[in-house]
């Protein structure tokens, strides 16, 4: 069964896309926790960070971090938070590797 992110990548569902390349797509979160809340999504369908193999980590994680840097430049922000939830007890609700990019407000110790 396809995840919501796979459907967005395949253009079966609409999304506000900020950036995209062959490895990642960056979309606006529909339930933002900050003025700038984007999801940096691996185009490879892997359920979680823990399930990504070493070779994929070497390819996709740098691309995802570079996407975060590009988002910050595009938005003109220097301070931001990146979050990866791994598994349901960590708050992961979509089981497709993604990183939350949050900026535009002072962040506390908690996610929200």
C-alpha positions in Angstrom: 0.0 0.0 0.0 1.3 3.4 -1.0 2.0 6.0 1.7 0.7 9.5 1.4 4.2 10.6 0.5 4.5 8.1 -2.3 1.2 9.4 -3.7 2.5 13.0 -3.5 5.8 12.0 -5.2 3.8 10.3 -8.0 1.6 13.5 -8.3 -1.5 11.5 -7.3 -2.1 13.9 -4.4 -1.5 17.7 -4.4 1.1 19.3 -2.2 2.8 22.6 -1.9 6.3 21.7 -3.2 9.2 24.0 -2.1 12.1 22.0 -3.6 12.6 18.8 -5.5 15.4 16.8 -7.1 16.0 13.2 -8.0 16.5 12.2 -4.4 14.2 14.3 -2.3 11.0 16.3 -2.4 10.3 19.1 0.1 6.6 19.9 0.8 4.8 22.2 3.2 3.4 20.4 6.2 -0.4 20.6 6.3 -0.3 20.7 10.1 2.5 23.2 10.8 4.1 23.5 14.2 6.0 26.6 13.2 5.6 29.4 10.7 8.0 27.5 8.4 7.3 23.8 8.7 8.4 21.6 5.7 8.9 17.9 5.2 12.0 16.8 3.5 11.0 13.4 2.1 13.3 10.7 0.6 12.1 9.7 -2.8 13.1 6.1 -1.9 10.2 4.5 -0.1 11.8 3.3 3.2 9.5 3.1 6.2 12.0 4.7 8.7 15.5 5.8 9.3 16.3 2.6 11.2 15.3 0.5 8.2 17.5 2.4 5.7 20.6 0.4 4.8 24.1 1.8 5.0 24.4 2.5 1.3 21.1 4.4 1.2 22.0 6.4 4.3 25.2 7.5 2.6 23.2 8.7 -0.4 19.9 10.0 1.0 20.8 11.6 4.3 23.4 14.1 2.9 20.9 15.0 0.2 18.2 15.6 2.8 20.5 17.7 5.0 21.6 19.7 1.9 17.9 20.2 1.2 17.5 21.7 4.7 20.3 24.1 4.0 18.7 25.1 0.7 15.4 25.7 2.4 17.0 27.9 5.0 18.7 29.9 2.3 15.5 30.2 0.3 13.6 31.4 3.4 16.4 33.6 4.7 16.6 31.9 8.1 19.7 30.8 10.0 18.0 29.1 13.0 16.0 26.0 12.4 15.2 22.6 13.9 15.4 19.3 12.1 13.5 16.3 13.5 13.4 12.6 12.4 10.8 10.5 14.2 11.6 6.8 14.0 8.7 4.6 14.9 5.3 5.1 16.4 6.5 5.6 20.0 8.7 8.5 18.7 5.7 10.2 17.0 6.1 8.8 13.5 2.8 8.7 11.7 3.7 8.3 8.1 6.0 5.4 7.6 8.2 6.8 4.8 11.5 8.4 5.8 11.2 12.2 6.2 12.7 15.0 8.2 10.7 17.9 9.6 12.2 21.4 9.0 10.9 23.9 11.5 11.8 27.6 11.6 10.3 31.1 12.2 9.8 31.0 15.9 11.8 30.2 19.1 11.8 26.5 19.8 11.4 25.0 23.2 12.8 21.7 24.3 9.7 19.8 22.9 8.8 19.2 19.3 5.8 21.6 19.2 
